[in-house]
Amino acid sequence: MTARILVVDDIPANVKLLEARLVAEYFDVLTASDGYQALAICDSRPVDIILLDIMMPGIDGFEVCERLKANPKTAHIPVVMVTALDQPSDRVRGLKAGADDFLTKPVNDLQLMSRVKSLVRLKNVSDELRLRAETAKSVGFEDLSRAERPDEPGNILLVDARASSQDRISRALKPVAGLTIISDPQAALFEAAEQAFDLVIVNANFDDYDPLRLCSQLRSLERTRYIPILLVAEQGAEDLVVRALDLGVTDYIMRPIDPNELIARSLTQIRRKQCNDRLRLSVHQTIELAITDGLTGLHNRRYLDNHLKLLIERATKRGRSLSICVADIDRFKAVNDTYGHDAGDEVLREFARRLRTTVRGADLACRFGGEEFVLVMPDTDVATASEIAERLRASVETTPFLLQDRGTTLSITASMGIAVLDPAGETPDGLLKRADTALYQAKRNGRNQVVGAAA
């Protein structure tokens, strides 16, 4: 995982310390000595995370954050306020200004890295949604920016073992959100999967149960994967918080809970969830027919042609890897000739289903045409791309394809070619051509294998 991080502080020693820690973890670091310089940097180049000092001359961190969040161009950059201020009122003010989290000086290395990596993961998902919305605009659909600022009451699921803390949290949140309270973690998991929640609050006060197990299960289920999770932890439970953030927990708050901070953090997560939900729905509804392959449900070549160009531009600008895999079903014509085109369609649909189970959240799977498919993998080097392609190849080979109407199974294989984006830049056609050349090499080598393109 890599990202471009802007460190903003008027004290050079603080800047150098944070810069050294982040560079050691292979992050790309920019620095600014005041708020005006930070705003100018964010306006002129892409930034993934901002570590922002509060007490600065000129304009303080609160105002910088407010300006960033008011600007559509920078509103989606996560802001972490780094400060010596530790009063709840300061945290609440920062959250109201739009800050995503706080780090208290002196900064703890584990919490710094866990928080940064957690926010990078969240931003990658959000960036992908917005990028797909831009693709929708480029093929003639409406501007989806109106979906960015919903203002609806949210629904919260509170998972808490103790009646006393349930009552305190309930009193704080009921005026601002609908609240469901459950003491049993497994019952809470089923409830989260069945109902529509905008936030799950997990209180780590169970005597005989690991609360991180519930957090992990929420992240692993498709129905609950995108629900924000707010962990309530005891003071000093740094190891628990670090592990929680690594598992994908969105935010945390320490006991004793300040009601105002709880409300501010909860509303921030609810707004983010509702924004992403609306954007997903809008993208799906407006472009599904135009850019989706009707047979397999995957994106079609029209979408790939537009979206691949944006992905390549972003990867080149940020100096990131991007890999592409072209997959072709071996001897597919024989399936059509022997069993008919209906059987061929069943094979294509099942291949697409297996492809979907192989890809990751930010990957793009498309039907290129006929029996040929394309998988685009952002931030992925050749070794990882080869592993993903090999998983797909093995899943096709090892499990026969069932023709439902005939009750017949077919042994199917697929050949695949991989190409990695030239760091100096490359056209979509050039990248696809190199992957296609690798695919034909796999065919010549005997089929049912993965071949990487020459650099």
Residue, then its C-alpha position, 0 to 999 in steps of 0.5 A: m500500500t502506498a499513498r501521497i501524504l501531506v504533512v502540515d506543521d509550522i515547526p520543522a522538527n515536527v515535519k521532519l519526524l513525521e516525514a521520516r516515519l512515513v518515508a520509512e513505510y514507503f509513503d510519498v511525503l509532501t510538506a507544508s509549513d503553514g495553512y496557505q501553503a497546504l491549501a495551494i498544494c492540495d489545489s495543484r496536485p493529488v494528495d491522499i492523506i493530510l496530517l494537519d497541525i492545529m496551532m499554526p500562525g496565519i490560519d489554524g488547522f481548524e480553518v484549513c480543514e473547513r476550507l478543504k472540506a468546502n472545496p469540491k476538489t479537496a473535500h474527499i481528502p481525509v484529514v488527520m489533525v495532529t495536535a497537543l490539544d487533548q480536550p474533548s471540546d477541541r476534538v469535537r470542534g475538529l470533527k465539526a470542521g470535517a476532520d477524519d481523526f486525531l493524533t495526539k503529540p507525541v505521535n505513537d508510531l503504531q497508531l500513526m501507521s494504522r490510522v494512515k493505512s486505514l484511511v488510505r484503504l477508505k480513500n481508495v474505495s471512495d476514489e474508485l467510486r468517484l472515478r467510475a462516476e467520471t467515466a459515466k459522465s464521459v459516456g454521456f450520463e448525468d453529473l453524480s456530484r449531487a449524490e455527495r452531500p446527503d442529509e438524512p437521519g442514520n440507523i445505528l446498531l450498538v453492540d454492547a455487553r453492559a446495560s449501563s453503557q448501553d444506556r449512556i450511549s443510547r441517551a447520547l445518540k437517540p436524538v440524532a439517529g435511530l438506534t438498535i441495541i444488541s448484547d449478543p455479538q452473533a445476533a448482532l452479526f445476523e441483524a447487521a446482515e438483515q437490516a440496513f444500518d449506516l453505522v455499527i458501534v462495537n463496545a469492547n467490554f465483553d468478558d468472554y468474547d473478542p470484539l475484533r472477531l465481530c469486526s472481522q466478520l462484519r468486514s468479510l460478509e458482502r452485506t456488511r462490508y461497507i458499513p462503517i464500524l466505530l470501536v469503543a475501547e478502554q484508555g491504554a488499549e493501544d494494541l486493540v485499537v491498532r489491530a482493529l484498524d488493521l482489520g478495517v474498523t473505520d474509527y474508534i473512541m476511548r472511554p470515558i466517552d464524551p457524548n459530543e465527541l460520540i455524536a460528532r464521530s457517529l454523524t461523520q461516519i453516517r454521512r460518509k456511508q450515505c454518500n458512498d451508498r448514493l454514489r454506488l446506487s446512482v452509478h449503477q442505475t444510470i450506466e448499467l444498461a449502457i456499459t454492462d454486458g447483458l449476458t454476463g453482467l460484467h462491464n462491457r468494452r465500451y466501459l473498459d475503453n473509457h475507464l482504462k484511460l482514466l486508470i492509466e492516467r491516474a497510475t502514471k501521474r501517481g507513479r503506481s503500478l497497474s496490471i492488466c490480464v486478458a483471459d480467453i476460454d480455450r476451444f470455446k467454438a467447440v462448445n458452441d458447435t457441439y452443444g449449441h449457443d445456449a450452452g455457450d452462453e451458460v459457460l460464459r455466464e459461469f466464467a464471469r461468475r468465477l471471475r467476479t469471485t476472484v477479483r478484489g474491490a478495486d479491480l475492474a472485470c470486463r467482457f471484452g467480446g466473444e469468449e475474451f475477458v479483461l481484468v484491470m488491477p490498479d496498484t498491482d505489480v506483476a507478481t500479484a497479478s500473476e497470482i490472481a490470474e493463476r487463481l482464476r485459471a485454477s478455478v476454471e480448470t478444477t471445477p467442471f461447468l454444469l449445463q443446467d438444461r442438459g444436466t451435463t458437465l464440461s471440462i473448461t480451461a482458459s489461457m491468460g496474458i498479463a501486462v504491467l503498465d510502463p512507468a513512463g506511460e502507455t496508451p490503453d491500446g498499447l497495454l492491451k496489445r501487450a497483454d493480448t500478445a502474452l495471451y497468444q503466447a499462452k495459446r501457442n504454449g499449449r493453453n490453460q496457462v498464464v503468461g506475462a508480457a515482456a517489459 
